[in-house]
Amino acid sequence: EDKVVQSPLSLVVHEGDTVTLNCSYEVTNFRSLLWYKQEKKAPTFLFMLTSSGIEKKSGRLSSILDKKELFSILNITATQTGDSAVYLCAPRGSNYKLTFGKGTLLTVNP
Amino acid sequence: EAQVTQNPRYLITVTGKKLTVTCSQNMNHEYMSWYRQDPGLGLRQIYYSMNVEVTDKGDVPEGYKVSRKEKRNFPLILESPSPNQTSLYFCASSLTGTGGLQETQYFGPGTRLLVL
């Protein structure tokens, strides 16, 4: 059975802090790993990672994958209140199925 | 505008009364999927479809049916809803589902279902 564990489950920081969110996984026939941001609505896509060691960046967000150690991290620098959300990690494995972690709830206080 | 639409957005029904939640995408995507999201359990896949007339079970298919007669539509059918199917449902689509470079999965706005 595919497993995804995200940590921490929740995190409270102040604006300007840097955060690191973790995702470890065990999936059969790993193909890629996706990160999503979910506010009070549908998840929105952030990154897709397929190769180890190649950092994806989008503004203050970046992510990297380690296929050998089976984990990924999502970094957010200079956090803002608008970054408050649940961040979801989803590796894609056999039959192209996405398995979602339970998410990390990030709260950024002013 | 490229989007995934779901209807209805909110639904209150009673046990045993058949219902259908529609999902439509206008991006010519081959892959479509249904998820349910519950507190403490996260997003779990119900069914998915790799293409027209090709569907397969996800992690929690019991009590649900799907069909994929056209590329753009992927309705979710609850033949006899029960209270444990009260949940937030998301439809999603992506280009091919094969995990390639264009495999961003787009989500619909969600359907909140309450079964009494």
Interface residues (C-beta under 8 A of the other chain):
Chain A: R31 S32 L34 K41 A42 P43 T44 F45 M48 T50 L88 A90 R92 N95 Y96 K97 L98 T99 F100 G101 K102 G103
Chain B: Y31 S33 Y35 G40 L41 G42 L43 R44 Q45 Y48 M50 D56 G58 D59 F90 G97 T98 G99 L101 E103 T104 Q105 Y106 F107 G108 P109 G110
